[in-house]
Structure formats: C-alpha cells, structure tokens
Amino acid sequence: MAARIPRRRGYAMIVALLIITLLVAGGALMVQELMVRSKLLRAEANELHLQNVLDSAVSHMMAKYRYDLLFAGVDHLSIDGGVAQIRAEVAGTELRKLTIDAQYHGLRRQAVVALFVKSDEPIRLIDYQYTVGYPSFAAP
C-alpha cells in the first residue's frame, strides 16, 4: 500500500503542472489578443483624429472666406496635433476648390472640397470627397 501513495502524488503533481501550463498559455493568448485589440483601437482613434483635422481645416477655410473672398490657402495650419496644408483655387466667380493635405501621427489623407462663396450669402459646402488612390492608411 505504501508504494502506491507516491505514485498518486506523482500523478497529481503532473496533472497540477499540466493545468498550470494550460492556464499560463491561455492567459498569454488573452494578453496577446488584448494587445492586438488595443493596437487596432489606437489606429482607429488616429484615423478619426485625422478626419477631425480635415473637417477642422474645411471649417477654418469657410471662416476665412467670410472675410476675404480671394483667400488663397494656408501652407501650414496646426490643428489638434495634426497639420493641414490647404490650396485654394478660384473655380468660378462664386466657386472655390480646396485641396487639403492633412497629416496626423504618420497618417496622411487628402480631400477635395468645393465651396460656394458669395459676399451677401452664407458660404455653402457643395462637395467634399477624398482623393481616390491617396494613401489614407499607414502603420501608426
């Protein structure tokens, strides 16, 4: 009888070590998944912030046109940690075409915006689109 007790203890020790190994491996997989999710959420937050930089640049230009209908753009506009470069073209007597290059944390995006500007009427946003083929996603 005494010889069987050490065998049971050895078997219990192997089972306990196996369970601990499985728990550690499962925990490591959960940590890895959480890190991947965190990275994806950070990248999505940066994309949303970049979109905010573009929208803020459009708002800035609409405000500038309220006071100066011949405003030509801005080479370096700092907005919420991002940078925008705005080129304005006169596309008609009351139409302005804006090309906006925005950067935020290594991400870049370009948009083309059309504004209707007339001194006695409110400025209206006619068109807002991203330039096709412009790299919008990059590694954070």
Buried (B, 14 or more C-beta within 10 A) or exposed (E): EEEEEEEEEEEEEEEEEEEEEEEEEEEEEEEEEEEEEEEEEEBEEBBEBBBBBBBBBBEBBBEBBEEEBEBEBBEEBEBEEBBBBBEBEEEEEBBBBBBBBBBBBEBBBBBBBBBBBEEEEEBEBEEBEEEEEEEBEEEB
